[in-house]
Amino acid sequence: MKILPSLAAGLAGALALTALHETVRRLRPHDAPRMDLLGERALRQLLAKADADQPDDQEAYFLTMAGDVVGNALYYSLVGSGPHAPRRGLLLGLAAGVGGVVLPGPWAWAPRPAPAPPKPRP
C-alpha cells in the first residue's frame, strides 16, 4: 500500500463526507443526522475528564469538524489500493456506519439530540 496516495484518497473521502453531512444539516435541520453535536459532546466530555478549559461554541464546532476530517481521513486511508480495495472500503464503511449508530449510547455521548420543533403551519 502506498502511503501518500492512500492518505490523499482518505482526505478526499473525509472532506466529501463532512461536506455532505453539513449540507444536509443546513438544508434539512429537522431530520438530518447531527454528527456535529455528537462530536461536540464527546469533545466536551473528554475535556471535562482532563479538567481542561471548555471552548466556546464556535471553537468547539471548529475543533469537532477538524477532528472529524482528520479522523475520517486516517480511517478511510486504510482502504488503500489494490485488488481488495473495494471490499476493504465496503467493510470499513459498514463498520463506521454501525459504530456511529451503536457506540454513542454505551459511550455516554447520547441521548440523541432532540429533533427541532416543528415549524408552525401558515
C-alpha positions as a Markdown table, in Angstrom:
| # | Residue | x | y | z |
|---|---|---|---|---|
| 1 | Met | 0.0 | 0.0 | 0.0 |
| 2 | Lys | 1.4 | 3.4 | -1.0 |
| 3 | Ile | 1.0 | 5.7 | 2.0 |
| 4 | Leu | 0.7 | 9.2 | 0.3 |
| 5 | Pro | -1.9 | 8.2 | -2.3 |
| 6 | Ser | -3.9 | 6.4 | 0.4 |
| 7 | Leu | -3.8 | 9.4 | 2.7 |
| 8 | Ala | -4.8 | 11.7 | -0.2 |
| 9 | Ala | -7.8 | 9.4 | -1.1 |
| 10 | Gly | -8.8 | 9.2 | 2.6 |
| 11 | Leu | -8.7 | 13.0 | 2.9 |
| 12 | Ala | -10.8 | 13.4 | -0.2 |
| 13 | Gly | -13.4 | 11.0 | 1.1 |
| 14 | Ala | -13.4 | 12.7 | 4.5 |
| 15 | Leu | -13.9 | 16.1 | 3.0 |
| 16 | Ala | -16.7 | 14.8 | 0.8 |
| 17 | Leu | -18.4 | 13.1 | 3.7 |
| 18 | Thr | -18.1 | 16.2 | 6.0 |
| 19 | Ala | -19.4 | 18.5 | 3.3 |
| 20 | Leu | -22.3 | 16.2 | 2.7 |
| 21 | His | -23.2 | 16.0 | 6.4 |
| 22 | Glu | -23.0 | 19.8 | 6.7 |
| 23 | Thr | -25.0 | 20.4 | 3.6 |
| 24 | Val | -27.8 | 18.0 | 4.7 |
| 25 | Arg | -27.7 | 19.5 | 8.2 |
| 26 | Arg | -28.3 | 23.0 | 6.8 |
| 27 | Leu | -30.9 | 22.0 | 4.2 |
| 28 | Arg | -32.9 | 19.6 | 6.4 |
| 29 | Pro | -32.3 | 20.7 | 10.0 |
| 30 | His | -35.4 | 18.9 | 11.2 |
| 31 | Asp | -34.3 | 15.4 | 10.4 |
| 32 | Ala | -30.6 | 15.5 | 9.5 |
| 33 | Pro | -28.1 | 13.3 | 11.5 |
| 34 | Arg | -26.3 | 15.6 | 13.9 |
| 35 | Met | -22.9 | 14.1 | 14.0 |
| 36 | Asp | -21.6 | 17.6 | 14.8 |
| 37 | Leu | -23.4 | 17.6 | 18.1 |
| 38 | Leu | -22.3 | 14.1 | 18.9 |
| 39 | Gly | -18.7 | 15.2 | 18.3 |
| 40 | Glu | -19.0 | 18.3 | 20.4 |
| 41 | Arg | -20.5 | 16.3 | 23.3 |
| 42 | Ala | -17.6 | 13.9 | 23.1 |
| 43 | Leu | -15.1 | 16.7 | 22.9 |
| 44 | Arg | -16.6 | 18.4 | 26.0 |
| 45 | Gln | -16.7 | 15.2 | 28.0 |
| 46 | Leu | -13.1 | 14.4 | 27.2 |
| 47 | Leu | -12.0 | 18.0 | 28.1 |
| 48 | Ala | -14.1 | 17.8 | 31.4 |
| 49 | Lys | -12.4 | 14.5 | 32.3 |
| 50 | Ala | -9.0 | 16.1 | 31.6 |
| 51 | Asp | -10.0 | 19.1 | 33.8 |
| 52 | Ala | -9.3 | 21.3 | 30.8 |
| 53 | Asp | -11.0 | 24.6 | 29.9 |
| 54 | Gln | -14.1 | 24.3 | 27.8 |
| 55 | Pro | -14.1 | 26.0 | 24.4 |
| 56 | Asp | -16.8 | 28.4 | 23.3 |
| 57 | Asp | -19.4 | 27.1 | 20.9 |
| 58 | Gln | -17.7 | 28.3 | 17.8 |
| 59 | Glu | -14.3 | 26.9 | 18.8 |
| 60 | Ala | -15.9 | 23.6 | 19.8 |
| 61 | Tyr | -17.6 | 23.3 | 16.4 |
| 62 | Phe | -14.3 | 24.1 | 14.6 |
| 63 | Leu | -12.3 | 21.6 | 16.7 |
| 64 | Thr | -15.0 | 18.9 | 16.2 |
| 65 | Met | -15.0 | 19.4 | 12.4 |
| 66 | Ala | -11.2 | 19.4 | 12.2 |
| 67 | Gly | -11.1 | 16.2 | 14.3 |
| 68 | Asp | -13.8 | 14.7 | 12.2 |
| 69 | Val | -11.9 | 15.4 | 8.9 |
| 70 | Val | -8.5 | 14.2 | 10.3 |
| 71 | Gly | -10.0 | 11.1 | 11.9 |
| 72 | Asn | -12.0 | 10.1 | 8.9 |
| 73 | Ala | -9.1 | 10.8 | 6.5 |
| 74 | Leu | -6.9 | 8.4 | 8.5 |
| 75 | Tyr | -9.7 | 5.9 | 8.8 |
| 76 | Tyr | -10.6 | 5.9 | 5.0 |
| 77 | Ser | -6.9 | 5.8 | 4.1 |
| 78 | Leu | -6.9 | 2.3 | 5.4 |
| 79 | Val | -8.8 | 1.2 | 2.3 |
| 80 | Gly | -5.6 | 1.7 | 0.3 |
| 81 | Ser | -5.5 | 0.4 | -3.2 |
| 82 | Gly | -5.1 | -2.9 | -5.0 |
| 83 | Pro | -7.5 | -5.7 | -5.9 |
| 84 | His | -9.2 | -5.9 | -2.5 |
| 85 | Ala | -9.7 | -2.2 | -2.0 |
| 86 | Pro | -13.5 | -2.2 | -2.8 |
| 87 | Arg | -14.1 | -5.0 | -0.3 |
| 88 | Arg | -12.0 | -3.2 | 2.4 |
| 89 | Gly | -13.9 | 0.1 | 1.6 |
| 90 | Leu | -17.2 | -1.7 | 2.0 |
| 91 | Leu | -16.2 | -3.3 | 5.3 |
| 92 | Leu | -14.7 | -0.1 | 6.7 |
| 93 | Gly | -17.8 | 1.9 | 5.6 |
| 94 | Leu | -20.1 | -0.7 | 7.2 |
| 95 | Ala | -18.1 | -0.7 | 10.4 |
| 96 | Ala | -18.2 | 3.1 | 10.6 |
| 97 | Gly | -22.0 | 3.2 | 10.0 |
| 98 | Val | -22.7 | 0.6 | 12.6 |
| 99 | Gly | -20.3 | 2.3 | 15.0 |
| 100 | Gly | -22.0 | 5.6 | 14.5 |
| 101 | Val | -25.3 | 4.1 | 15.4 |
| 102 | Val | -24.3 | 1.7 | 18.2 |
| 103 | Leu | -21.5 | 3.3 | 20.1 |
| 104 | Pro | -22.8 | 6.7 | 21.2 |
| 105 | Gly | -25.1 | 5.2 | 23.8 |
| 106 | Pro | -22.6 | 3.0 | 25.5 |
| 107 | Trp | -20.0 | 5.7 | 25.4 |
| 108 | Ala | -22.5 | 8.1 | 27.1 |
| 109 | Trp | -22.4 | 10.5 | 24.1 |
| 110 | Ala | -26.2 | 10.0 | 23.8 |
| 111 | Pro | -29.1 | 10.5 | 24.2 |
| 112 | Arg | -29.6 | 11.8 | 20.7 |
| 113 | Pro | -30.2 | 15.4 | 20.3 |
| 114 | Ala | -33.9 | 16.3 | 20.4 |
| 115 | Pro | -35.3 | 17.0 | 17.0 |
| 116 | Ala | -36.0 | 20.6 | 16.1 |
| 117 | Pro | -39.6 | 21.7 | 16.9 |
| 118 | Pro | -42.0 | 21.5 | 14.0 |
| 119 | Lys | -42.4 | 24.7 | 12.0 |
| 120 | Pro | -45.7 | 26.4 | 12.5 |
| 121 | Arg | -48.2 | 26.0 | 9.7 |
| 122 | Pro | -49.3 | 29.1 | 7.9 |
